[in-house]
Amino acid sequence: MKQYTIAILGATGAVGTQMLQCLDEQEIPVGELRLLASARSAGKTVEFRGATVTIQEACPEAFEGCDFVLGAADDAIAKELLPEAVKAGAVVVDNSHAFRMDPDVPLVVPEINGADVAWHKGIIANPNCATIIGLVPTWPLHQLAGVTRMVVSTYQAASGAGAPGMAELEAQMAALGRGEELPEPRAFAAQLVSNLIPQIGGFKEEGYTSEEMKLQNEGRKIMHLPELRVNCTCVRVPVLRSHSESITLEFERDITIEEALEALAAAPGVKLVDDREAENAHDRFPMPIDTSDQDLIWVGRVRRDISNPEPNRGITFWCCGDQIRKGAATNAVQILRLLIG
Ligand SMILES: NC(=O)c1ccc[n+]([C@@H]2O[C@H](COP(=O)([O-])OP(=O)(O)OC[C@H]3O[C@@H](n4cnc5c(N)ncnc54)[C@H](OP(=O)(O)O)[C@@H]3O)[C@@H](O)[C@H]2O)c1
């Protein structure tokens, strides 16, 4: 079997570290692995499949001879370095926002538009994490009845802000537990422990944030629905890992609850957890504590939108998914799987 030379740019971060595990779990045939990060991490070592790999400082020359590069760094670093990887002949799957809305770059969730990888010109983008988590269960319902509008509230974990976000919440929880004064917030705009922060990203059109607009803009591109309308509110919550979302969908054709449940139960990448009678809350509906460190989007609380004047044109549900895995690393490695066949 052909073995590939694969680099991870941002290999020491929350997403990059998870990518290593996903490469192994998805049995990607890795010949040589190059782990790239900032000068701060150069020289540190990481274990992969029983071998010790030394982290290198990222630079254009590091991509020479690479077949694939997985991007797990921020937008500015992605913009600076990933075109160099393409010039060196590699195919890039990038997690940052840098290339997502470029018309020459496919934006791919394999369960939805895996076929789009075919028209890449060197870069394929991984969508925003909340977008992936919301769209994986929306897609099978769209296929049944044609979604026209989404109203979404997200409850996003601290680790969505990377390793520094996770460390900040852990430090605040520890200080609170010891009864000490909380450290100054740096990764977030305010204290996160015992709090919610209703702003993720900068403010853009009409008071919506950049994170909130991604769900509409990226959703349109992924689902090939240029007219899709999305109203989204994104909230940072004091959960370490795994995002949750409340989603109401409006459809152009009728859809019954029974049809919706059947479609969700059969949908790839989805696990239906929806049993109002269950004694244990963990079997009644999805919760982020149960969906951390696994790859499926769990869906529950599926019900009719009783505010929709058309009785069978609206469905409301709740979903949770690990945004470092399916919202980032798992999805990127699934794209790599599609590329290598
Ligand atoms: N966290 C999530 O849930 C999530 C989900 C979806 C998408 N994303 C996106 O994925 C990307 C990575 O996010 P993350 O959460 O993993 O961030 P992170 O934990 O902060 O990691 C950032 C990575 O970038 C590296 N880096 C920093 N400066 C660099 C430089 N000058 N040259 C090369 N590498 C450098 C860091 O290396 P050092 O350790 O050496 O500083 C680290 O490996 C971002 O674009 C983010 O928007 C994140």
The ligand as a MOL file (V3000), in Angstrom:
LIG
                    3D

  0  0  0     0  0            999 V3000
M  V30 BEGIN CTAB
M  V30 COUNTS 48 52 0 0 0
M  V30 BEGIN ATOM
M  V30 1 N -10.4190 24.3820 18.7910 0
M  V30 2 C -11.4490 24.0560 18.0380 0
M  V30 3 O -12.4430 23.5040 18.5210 0
M  V30 4 C -11.4460 24.3500 16.5630 0
M  V30 5 C -12.4900 23.8240 15.8080 0
M  V30 6 C -12.5150 24.0550 14.4320 0
M  V30 7 C -11.5150 24.7980 13.8330 0
M  V30 8 N -10.5210 25.3190 14.5970 0 CHG=1
M  V30 9 C -9.4820 26.0850 13.9010 0
M  V30 10 O -8.3050 25.2750 13.8710 0
M  V30 11 C -7.1390 26.1020 13.9550 0
M  V30 12 C -6.3130 25.6700 15.1620 0
M  V30 13 O -7.0810 25.8620 16.3350 0
M  V30 14 P -6.6740 25.2910 17.7650 0
M  V30 15 O -7.9210 25.4190 18.5680 0
M  V30 16 O -6.0180 23.9700 17.6410 0 CHG=-1
M  V30 17 O -5.6130 26.4100 18.2350 0
M  V30 18 P -4.4460 26.2780 19.3440 0
M  V30 19 O -4.7710 25.2100 20.3160 0
M  V30 20 O -4.2300 27.6570 19.8240 0
M  V30 21 O -3.1770 25.8110 18.4690 0
M  V30 22 C -2.5340 26.6800 17.5590 0
M  V30 23 C -1.3990 25.9600 16.8530 0
M  V30 24 O -0.7740 26.8890 15.9600 0
M  V30 25 C 0.6420 26.8750 16.2130 0
M  V30 26 N 1.2910 28.1550 15.9140 0
M  V30 27 C 1.1880 29.3210 16.6110 0
M  V30 28 N 2.0180 30.2520 16.0560 0
M  V30 29 C 2.6180 29.6480 15.0020 0
M  V30 30 C 3.5750 30.0660 14.0400 0
M  V30 31 N 4.0510 31.3140 14.0200 0
M  V30 32 N 3.9990 29.1740 13.1050 0
M  V30 33 C 3.5130 27.9030 13.0980 0
M  V30 34 N 2.6150 27.4370 13.9940 0
M  V30 35 C 2.1790 28.3060 14.9250 0
M  V30 36 C 0.7460 26.5710 17.6980 0
M  V30 37 O 2.0670 26.1390 17.9730 0
M  V30 38 P 2.7560 26.4160 19.4050 0
M  V30 39 O 2.1840 25.3890 20.3460 0
M  V30 40 O 4.1870 26.2200 19.1080 0
M  V30 41 O 2.3880 27.8300 19.7970 0
M  V30 42 C -0.3040 25.4680 17.8090 0
M  V30 43 O 0.2230 24.2500 17.3340 0
M  V30 44 C -7.6400 27.5540 14.0350 0
M  V30 45 O -7.6680 28.1200 12.7510 0
M  V30 46 C -9.0650 27.3860 14.5730 0
M  V30 47 O -9.9050 28.4510 14.1840 0
M  V30 48 C -10.4500 25.1030 15.9450 0
M  V30 END ATOM
M  V30 BEGIN BOND
M  V30 1 1 1 2
M  V30 2 2 2 3
M  V30 3 1 2 4
M  V30 4 1 4 5
M  V30 5 2 4 48
M  V30 6 2 5 6
M  V30 7 1 6 7
M  V30 8 2 7 8
M  V30 9 1 8 9
M  V30 10 1 8 48
M  V30 11 1 9 10
M  V30 12 1 9 46
M  V30 13 1 10 11
M  V30 14 1 11 12
M  V30 15 1 11 44
M  V30 16 1 12 13
M  V30 17 1 13 14
M  V30 18 2 14 15
M  V30 19 1 14 16
M  V30 20 1 14 17
M  V30 21 1 17 18
M  V30 22 2 18 19
M  V30 23 1 18 20
M  V30 24 1 18 21
M  V30 25 1 21 22
M  V30 26 1 22 23
M  V30 27 1 23 24
M  V30 28 1 23 42
M  V30 29 1 24 25
M  V30 30 1 25 26
M  V30 31 1 25 36
M  V30 32 1 26 27
M  V30 33 1 26 35
M  V30 34 2 27 28
M  V30 35 1 28 29
M  V30 36 1 29 30
M  V30 37 2 29 35
M  V30 38 1 30 31
M  V30 39 2 30 32
M  V30 40 1 32 33
M  V30 41 2 33 34
M  V30 42 1 34 35
M  V30 43 1 36 37
M  V30 44 1 36 42
M  V30 45 1 37 38
M  V30 46 2 38 39
M  V30 47 1 38 40
M  V30 48 1 38 41
M  V30 49 1 42 43
M  V30 50 1 44 45
M  V30 51 1 44 46
M  V30 52 1 46 47
M  V30 END BOND
M  V30 END CTAB
M  END
